[in-house]
Amino acid sequence: MSLTMIKPHLWLATLAFGLGTATAAQAVELMEVWQSGQTSDREYAVARASHAAAQTQREQAKSLWRPSVGLSASAGLATAAQSMHGAQFSAPGLGQQTGVDFNTSVKQGTAGNVALQASQPLYHPERSAQAQQLNLAADMADLELLAAQQGLGLRMAERYFDLALAQEQLRLVEQQQLAVAAVHEEAVARFQNGSSPVTDSHETAARLAGIRAQTLAARSEVQLKQRRLADSSGLPQQGLEAHLPLRKLVSFEGELPALEPLVAQALQSNPGLRLRLLGVELARLDASKHKFGSSPRLELVAQVMRDRLSGNGDFGSASNSANRQMLGLQFSMPLYSGGYREAKEVEALRLLERGQLESELSREQVEQQVRASWLGLQVGAERFSALQESLKASEARLAATRLGREVGHRTTQELLNTGNDSLAAAVALAQAHVALLMDRLRLAALSGDLDEAAMAGINAALR
């Protein structure tokens, strides 16, 4: 069989390819990547650690209304002197005396003090606001973890499909390199036989060199995408491959819901938006806390105390001791803080205003994102069908151009350009299918529903 008969079949075989058919059986599944990422992704690990730390805030809130007990003790050297004049004194057998003087003195004696005190808050508006803030902060931590879970799902899917597209791009470029190499060999053979000009050889050689450069770049891109996915998933980089959707458009159960109910659901359930709203409430409580900073406080207090001082002084040896017990109510009310509380309250009110504006901005952004993802799904199927037709037309055009070149109606340059167009159409089809799958995942994440079931649905679409 002649070289002229072999090369057309080689060209068509290498460029009339199907998407997602190479090494699919050995590729890791999206579900496996997502499950592994839950224990290996560093960003998600930080979110889990933050959530675990924040859960202690609920216990902190409870502790604010529990009794507090404190023990204090002191010991050391002490000097004391006391004088009293004009005192009244009475004792059995001595009668009552007035104008009595008392003098005590201890020099370099020993002193000790022991006190045990317990207090139970009864009325404390500032502490009430603090307890609400702590519980609210714990609720925010729950939402932050939920938002981190949604982000993990999107991040794993994006990196998975980035690798899949990079590997497909490499596969297509390598196949195109084989095809261009075949055309170059044919052009050289034809020139040597005197049936084609030398320009064909030069054109194919230049195109082959360019394709080799693209292949090297595509290989580097695959390695970078592998490393990125391996870092997040904890899977080994060596041999890491990802599935691509097949040429056939994946159909999901049920029709695409109407837009407005999806928007309403996202505005109610979006973790980021709910987090903003809780932040507004937290700022409101912060303002209340500083406002209540000058409010009266009432506590139930129990106290046991013992003081002792002994040593030698100007009047000989001396020893003084006192025991005190007390159970009662303690009232306190801050009167003036130098303007600190007032300034903190004004600051908290300004932060509250900023939080309200940020929540409105988040609400607007969530609505826009839902509409964008919904529109992507709505027009995605039609776009995919159009790109399918484009790929079929590109392949038919490639075959016709190849045949036209054989009979002299088309040039080698036209054949090479047609091959590039077919390559671009194949890549565009794969990208369109990935975009459809990602829009579905984004729509689920916007409502906080990107869970195992949602990931399993996408994973099934890749089999």
KOLFI-265719 format. One line per field, with one value per residue (C-alpha): x, y, z; chain; residue in one letter. Coordinates in nm, 3 decimals. Layout:
N
px c(X|...)
py c(Y|...)
pz c(Z|...)
unit c(A|...)
code c(A|...)
This chain:
463
px c(0.000|0.135|0.216|-0.054|-0.318|-0.199|-0.178|-0.543|-0.655|-0.397|-0.508|-0.878|-0.817|-0.621|-0.854|-1.199|-1.182|-1.452|-1.443|-1.365|-1.272|-0.902|-0.798|-1.149|-1.152|-0.843|-0.956|-1.042|-1.405|-1.527|-1.701|-1.373|-1.197|-1.470|-1.475|-1.097|-1.092|-1.305|-1.010|-0.720|-0.816|-0.627|-0.876|-1.159|-0.943|-0.900|-1.279|-1.336|-1.082|-1.243|-1.585|-1.463|-1.311|-1.629|-1.850|-1.703|-1.878|-2.211|-2.062|-1.909|-2.255|-2.396|-2.107|-2.191|-2.500|-2.342|-2.197|-1.835|-1.616|-1.281|-1.020|-0.749|-0.470|-0.177|0.109|0.405|0.578|0.375|0.408|0.101|0.031|-0.306|-0.403|-0.748|-0.836|-1.162|-1.297|-1.553|-1.458|-1.661|-1.576|-1.718|-1.595|-1.444|-1.753|-1.772|-1.487|-1.481|-1.195|-0.994|-0.695|-0.597|-0.262|-0.143|0.183|0.334|0.675|0.795|0.522|0.361|0.031|-0.201|-0.530|-0.761|-1.088|-1.343|-1.611|-1.894|-2.123|-2.431|-2.549|-2.916|-2.959|-2.691|-2.810|-2.457|-2.390|-2.718|-2.608|-2.270|-2.439|-2.655|-2.347|-2.163|-2.456|-2.491|-2.120|-2.154|-2.447|-2.235|-1.961|-2.214|-2.300|-1.934|-1.874|-2.174|-2.041|-1.699|-1.861|-2.026|-1.695|-1.517|-1.759|-1.717|-1.341|-1.302|-1.526|-1.347|-1.004|-1.124|-1.266|-0.965|-0.750|-0.992|-0.994|-0.616|-0.570|-0.817|-0.638|-0.309|-0.461|-0.604|-0.284|-0.080|-0.314|-0.295|0.083|0.069|-0.161|0.053|0.363|0.191|0.106|0.462|0.603|0.361|0.453|0.823|0.759|0.553|0.820|1.082|0.858|0.812|0.432|0.415|0.612|0.870|0.647|0.422|0.717|0.811|0.451|0.401|0.742|0.657|0.317|0.471|0.720|0.436|0.231|0.530|0.554|0.181|0.225|0.501|0.288|-0.013|0.195|0.313|-0.047|-0.156|0.117|0.013|-0.353|-0.257|-0.054|-0.335|-0.593|-0.356|-0.290|-0.663|-0.771|-0.470|-0.457|-0.118|-0.027|0.139|-0.108|-0.395|-0.654|-1.006|-1.321|-1.470|-1.839|-1.913|-2.020|-2.381|-2.543|-2.620|-2.990|-3.088|-3.417|-3.684|-3.701|-3.517|-3.727|-3.861|-3.618|-3.807|-3.860|-3.489|-3.404|-3.638|-3.490|-3.135|-3.217|-3.358|-3.102|-2.773|-2.511|-2.315|-2.623|-2.749|-2.405|-2.428|-2.768|-2.638|-2.347|-2.597|-2.767|-2.429|-2.347|-2.685|-2.613|-2.268|-2.428|-2.671|-2.386|-2.209|-2.538|-2.604|-2.252|-2.385|-2.685|-2.718|-2.616|-2.734|-2.551|-2.600|-2.273|-2.140|-1.806|-1.587|-1.270|-1.003|-0.729|-0.445|-0.154|0.098|0.437|0.615|0.568|0.612|0.386|0.509|0.380|0.055|-0.184|-0.491|-0.732|-1.068|-1.319|-1.601|-1.888|-2.138|-2.436|-2.634|-2.693|-2.439|-2.553|-2.321|-2.368|-2.094|-2.127|-1.855|-1.595|-1.435|-1.650|-1.519|-1.855|-2.027|-1.756|-1.775|-2.152|-2.123|-1.861|-2.091|-2.381|-2.164|-2.055|-2.420|-2.498|-2.209|-2.327|-2.676|-2.534|-2.309|-2.605|-2.799|-2.499|-2.470|-2.839|-2.797|-2.492|-2.662|-2.959|-2.729|-2.536|-2.856|-2.980|-2.644|-2.632|-2.996|-2.944|-2.633|-2.842|-3.129|-2.920|-2.652|-2.835|-2.899|-2.539|-2.418|-2.632|-2.499|-2.141|-2.215|-2.329|-2.024|-1.793|-1.970|-1.943|-1.574|-1.501|-1.692|-1.509|-1.178|-1.256|-1.366|-1.058|-0.837|-1.007|-0.986|-0.615|-0.574|-0.731|-0.561|-0.860|-0.730|-0.386|-0.185|-0.229|-0.607|-0.586|-0.381|-0.619|-0.917|-0.749|-0.705|-1.071|-1.174|-0.951|-1.102|-1.456|-1.378|-1.234|-1.529|-1.774|-1.596|-1.583|-1.954|-2.044|-1.824|-1.984|-2.328|-2.223|-2.058|-2.367|-2.574|-2.330|-2.320|-2.698|-2.703|-2.427|-2.611|-2.895|-2.665|-2.766|-2.432|-2.422|-2.339|-2.654|-2.574|-2.216|-2.333|-2.561|-2.274|-2.046|-2.297|-2.301|-1.933|-1.962)
py c(0.000|0.339|0.623|0.834|0.577|0.527|0.890|0.991|0.708|0.804|1.168|1.086|0.826|1.065|1.364|1.202|1.138|1.110|1.306|1.135|0.801|0.790|0.627|0.676|0.335|0.420|0.770|0.860|0.949|1.291|1.135|0.985|1.319|1.498|1.242|1.244|1.624|1.633|1.503|1.636|1.982|2.236|2.517|2.296|2.170|2.531|2.577|2.262|2.371|2.714|2.555|2.326|2.623|2.829|2.559|2.643|2.980|2.821|2.696|3.039|3.193|2.956|3.026|3.397|3.316|3.053|3.131|3.234|3.134|3.284|3.214|3.460|3.435|3.652|3.631|3.851|4.096|4.391|4.693|4.852|5.127|5.247|5.522|5.596|5.885|5.964|5.614|5.473|5.159|4.928|4.596|4.383|4.514|4.823|5.012|5.248|5.479|5.764|5.951|5.630|5.608|5.293|5.242|4.933|4.875|4.590|4.623|4.371|4.131|3.860|3.916|3.672|3.698|3.432|3.511|3.292|3.466|3.341|3.557|3.484|3.743|3.826|4.127|4.219|4.359|4.384|4.019|3.920|4.088|3.913|3.573|3.636|3.741|3.421|3.200|3.395|3.360|2.982|2.985|3.183|2.921|2.653|2.856|2.916|2.541|2.487|2.753|2.585|2.253|2.414|2.575|2.241|2.076|2.350|2.361|1.985|1.984|2.281|2.130|1.789|1.928|2.156|1.845|1.658|1.941|1.979|1.606|1.615|1.914|1.726|1.416|1.615|1.810|1.489|1.334|1.646|1.629|1.275|1.389|1.690|1.471|1.235|1.524|1.653|1.313|1.298|1.652|1.564|1.245|1.434|1.699|1.432|1.275|1.616|1.615|1.910|2.230|2.269|2.525|2.240|2.083|2.413|2.488|2.146|2.163|2.501|2.377|2.061|2.267|2.482|2.175|2.031|2.353|2.331|1.971|2.065|2.345|2.112|1.854|2.118|2.230|1.875|1.840|2.168|2.063|1.722|1.882|2.120|1.842|1.616|1.888|1.931|1.567|1.399|1.154|1.072|1.296|1.017|0.881|1.101|1.121|1.261|1.172|1.399|1.394|1.192|1.353|1.276|1.542|1.411|1.439|1.485|1.378|1.647|1.974|2.288|2.464|2.813|3.095|3.294|3.002|2.925|3.287|3.288|2.963|3.090|3.419|3.220|2.938|3.071|3.016|3.331|3.551|3.397|3.459|3.826|3.857|3.699|3.943|4.230|4.086|4.042|4.408|4.507|4.308|4.468|4.811|4.699|4.563|4.899|5.077|4.852|4.914|5.193|4.993|4.883|4.530|4.311|4.005|3.758|3.751|3.513|3.582|3.429|3.616|3.589|3.849|3.799|4.023|3.933|4.048|4.281|4.653|4.951|4.795|4.441|4.146|4.195|3.985|4.095|3.866|3.917|3.670|3.790|3.612|3.779|3.670|3.934|4.141|4.359|4.650|4.829|5.090|5.241|5.617|5.752|5.588|5.897|5.868|5.521|5.343|5.614|5.606|5.225|5.243|5.492|5.269|4.965|5.157|5.253|4.891|4.788|5.024|4.884|4.528|4.612|4.756|4.451|4.216|4.403|4.378|4.003|3.961|4.131|3.920|3.593|3.679|3.763|3.438|3.232|3.401|3.348|2.977|2.927|3.097|2.886|2.572|2.707|2.787|2.527|2.239|2.436|2.556|2.199|2.080|2.361|2.271|1.905|2.008|2.228|1.936|1.709|1.978|2.031|1.662|1.645|1.955|1.797|1.484|1.693|1.912|1.606|1.465|1.802|1.815|1.470|1.587|1.927|2.146|2.226|2.323|2.176|2.499|2.466|2.110|2.213|2.498|2.267|2.030|2.317|2.407|2.049|2.049|2.376|2.243|1.929|2.132|2.374|2.085|1.946|2.288|2.343|2.014|2.092|2.437|2.275|2.044|2.328|2.550|2.273|2.245|2.622|2.640|2.375|2.551|2.885|2.724|2.531|2.200|2.089|1.762|1.400|1.346|1.639|1.523|1.166|1.293|1.470|1.173|0.942|1.174|1.103|0.723)
pz c(0.000|-0.092|0.145|-0.021|0.073|0.431|0.543|0.495|0.720|0.982|0.976|1.010|1.277|1.494|1.463|1.445|1.819|2.087|2.413|2.737|2.587|2.675|3.004|3.144|3.312|3.517|3.612|3.974|4.031|4.141|4.442|4.561|4.523|4.719|5.002|5.029|5.028|5.343|5.541|5.331|5.206|5.420|5.370|5.491|5.780|5.895|5.881|6.088|6.349|6.372|6.413|6.691|6.875|6.838|6.993|7.335|7.314|7.402|7.727|7.783|7.751|8.013|8.249|8.260|8.471|8.693|9.038|9.053|9.347|9.433|9.698|9.793|10.050|10.146|10.395|10.473|10.705|10.829|11.055|11.207|11.462|11.584|11.829|11.962|12.198|12.381|12.370|12.611|12.796|13.016|13.183|13.466|13.799|13.644|13.560|13.267|13.183|12.930|12.768|12.743|12.508|12.320|12.151|11.965|11.786|11.582|11.424|11.167|11.259|11.049|10.870|10.697|10.516|10.375|10.196|10.016|9.813|9.593|9.380|9.171|8.914|8.956|8.730|8.479|8.141|7.999|8.080|7.917|7.594|7.618|7.656|7.349|7.154|7.246|7.142|6.821|6.748|6.785|6.542|6.298|6.330|6.226|5.916|5.841|5.844|5.614|5.378|5.391|5.296|4.995|4.902|4.936|4.694|4.436|4.482|4.439|4.131|3.973|4.026|3.910|3.587|3.539|3.537|3.311|3.057|3.074|3.013|2.726|2.578|2.601|2.443|2.154|2.097|2.100|1.847|1.634|1.656|1.518|1.239|1.148|1.156|0.912|0.679|0.706|0.609|0.318|0.207|0.215|0.017|-0.237|-0.276|-0.328|-0.592|-0.753|-0.702|-0.454|-0.395|-0.120|0.052|0.169|0.347|0.509|0.617|0.774|0.944|1.096|1.206|1.354|1.557|1.689|1.784|1.971|2.172|2.249|2.359|2.604|2.744|2.773|2.961|3.207|3.257|3.331|3.594|3.759|3.766|3.904|4.180|4.268|4.288|4.479|4.737|4.803|4.788|4.945|4.655|4.500|4.207|4.012|3.760|3.881|3.602|3.587|3.395|3.131|3.037|2.727|2.403|2.485|2.702|3.049|3.132|3.496|3.646|3.645|3.459|3.555|3.825|3.767|3.840|4.103|4.347|4.320|4.396|4.696|4.826|4.792|4.966|5.255|5.276|5.137|5.411|5.328|5.334|5.657|5.800|5.706|5.871|6.191|6.175|6.174|6.481|6.650|6.584|6.730|7.047|7.068|7.064|7.336|7.547|7.553|7.617|7.916|8.043|8.267|8.391|8.756|8.853|9.137|9.268|9.551|9.748|10.015|10.183|10.454|10.558|10.827|10.903|11.148|11.256|11.532|11.651|11.898|11.924|12.152|12.417|12.409|12.214|12.026|11.822|11.631|11.441|11.277|11.131|10.908|10.731|10.507|10.295|10.115|9.805|9.632|9.418|9.178|8.911|8.694|8.689|8.465|8.241|8.089|7.778|7.686|7.699|7.497|7.230|7.207|7.170|6.883|6.717|6.751|6.595|6.297|6.256|6.272|5.987|5.783|5.849|5.726|5.404|5.356|5.402|5.134|4.902|4.971|4.902|4.565|4.480|4.570|4.352|4.062|4.104|4.109|3.794|3.620|3.707|3.612|3.277|3.223|3.269|3.062|2.755|2.823|2.662|2.345|2.343|2.387|2.095|1.879|1.967|1.888|1.544|1.513|1.594|1.345|1.080|1.164|1.129|0.798|0.679|0.779|0.577|0.277|0.299|0.315|0.006|-0.169|-0.101|-0.254|-0.579|-0.573|-0.478|-0.126|-0.001|0.281|0.476|0.450|0.574|0.875|0.957|0.930|1.176|1.421|1.384|1.458|1.766|1.889|1.837|2.041|2.329|2.321|2.348|2.652|2.815|2.752|2.918|3.219|3.244|3.259|3.541|3.734|3.698|3.851|4.141|4.190|4.199|4.471|4.667|4.655|4.850|5.082|4.922|4.780|4.973|4.905|4.698|4.470|4.422|4.356|4.079|3.905|3.962|3.795|3.493|3.432|3.412)
unit c(A|A|A|A|A|A|A|A|A|A|A|A|A|A|A|A|A|A|A|A|A|A|A|A|A|A|A|A|A|A|A|A|A|A|A|A|A|A|A|A|A|A|A|A|A|A|A|A|A|A|A|A|A|A|A|A|A|A|A|A|A|A|A|A|A|A|A|A|A|A|A|A|A|A|A|A|A|A|A|A|A|A|A|A|A|A|A|A|A|A|A|A|A|A|A|A|A|A|A|A|A|A|A|A|A|A|A|A|A|A|A|A|A|A|A|A|A|A|A|A|A|A|A|A|A|A|A|A|A|A|A|A|A|A|A|A|A|A|A|A|A|A|A|A|A|A|A|A|A|A|A|A|A|A|A|A|A|A|A|A|A|A|A|A|A|A|A|A|A|A|A|A|A|A|A|A|A|A|A|A|A|A|A|A|A|A|A|A|A|A|A|A|A|A|A|A|A|A|A|A|A|A|A|A|A|A|A|A|A|A|A|A|A|A|A|A|A|A|A|A|A|A|A|A|A|A|A|A|A|A|A|A|A|A|A|A|A|A|A|A|A|A|A|A|A|A|A|A|A|A|A|A|A|A|A|A|A|A|A|A|A|A|A|A|A|A|A|A|A|A|A|A|A|A|A|A|A|A|A|A|A|A|A|A|A|A|A|A|A|A|A|A|A|A|A|A|A|A|A|A|A|A|A|A|A|A|A|A|A|A|A|A|A|A|A|A|A|A|A|A|A|A|A|A|A|A|A|A|A|A|A|A|A|A|A|A|A|A|A|A|A|A|A|A|A|A|A|A|A|A|A|A|A|A|A|A|A|A|A|A|A|A|A|A|A|A|A|A|A|A|A|A|A|A|A|A|A|A|A|A|A|A|A|A|A|A|A|A|A|A|A|A|A|A|A|A|A|A|A|A|A|A|A|A|A|A|A|A|A|A|A|A|A|A|A|A|A|A|A|A|A|A|A|A|A|A|A|A|A|A|A|A|A|A|A|A|A|A|A|A|A|A|A|A|A|A|A|A|A|A|A|A|A|A|A|A|A|A|A|A|A|A|A)
code c(M|S|L|T|M|I|K|P|H|L|W|L|A|T|L|A|F|G|L|G|T|A|T|A|A|Q|A|V|E|L|M|E|V|W|Q|S|G|Q|T|S|D|R|E|Y|A|V|A|R|A|S|H|A|A|A|Q|T|Q|R|E|Q|A|K|S|L|W|R|P|S|V|G|L|S|A|S|A|G|L|A|T|A|A|Q|S|M|H|G|A|Q|F|S|A|P|G|L|G|Q|Q|T|G|V|D|F|N|T|S|V|K|Q|G|T|A|G|N|V|A|L|Q|A|S|Q|P|L|Y|H|P|E|R|S|A|Q|A|Q|Q|L|N|L|A|A|D|M|A|D|L|E|L|L|A|A|Q|Q|G|L|G|L|R|M|A|E|R|Y|F|D|L|A|L|A|Q|E|Q|L|R|L|V|E|Q|Q|Q|L|A|V|A|A|V|H|E|E|A|V|A|R|F|Q|N|G|S|S|P|V|T|D|S|H|E|T|A|A|R|L|A|G|I|R|A|Q|T|L|A|A|R|S|E|V|Q|L|K|Q|R|R|L|A|D|S|S|G|L|P|Q|Q|G|L|E|A|H|L|P|L|R|K|L|V|S|F|E|G|E|L|P|A|L|E|P|L|V|A|Q|A|L|Q|S|N|P|G|L|R|L|R|L|L|G|V|E|L|A|R|L|D|A|S|K|H|K|F|G|S|S|P|R|L|E|L|V|A|Q|V|M|R|D|R|L|S|G|N|G|D|F|G|S|A|S|N|S|A|N|R|Q|M|L|G|L|Q|F|S|M|P|L|Y|S|G|G|Y|R|E|A|K|E|V|E|A|L|R|L|L|E|R|G|Q|L|E|S|E|L|S|R|E|Q|V|E|Q|Q|V|R|A|S|W|L|G|L|Q|V|G|A|E|R|F|S|A|L|Q|E|S|L|K|A|S|E|A|R|L|A|A|T|R|L|G|R|E|V|G|H|R|T|T|Q|E|L|L|N|T|G|N|D|S|L|A|A|A|V|A|L|A|Q|A|H|V|A|L|L|M|D|R|L|R|L|A|A|L|S|G|D|L|D|E|A|A|M|A|G|I|N|A|A|L|R)
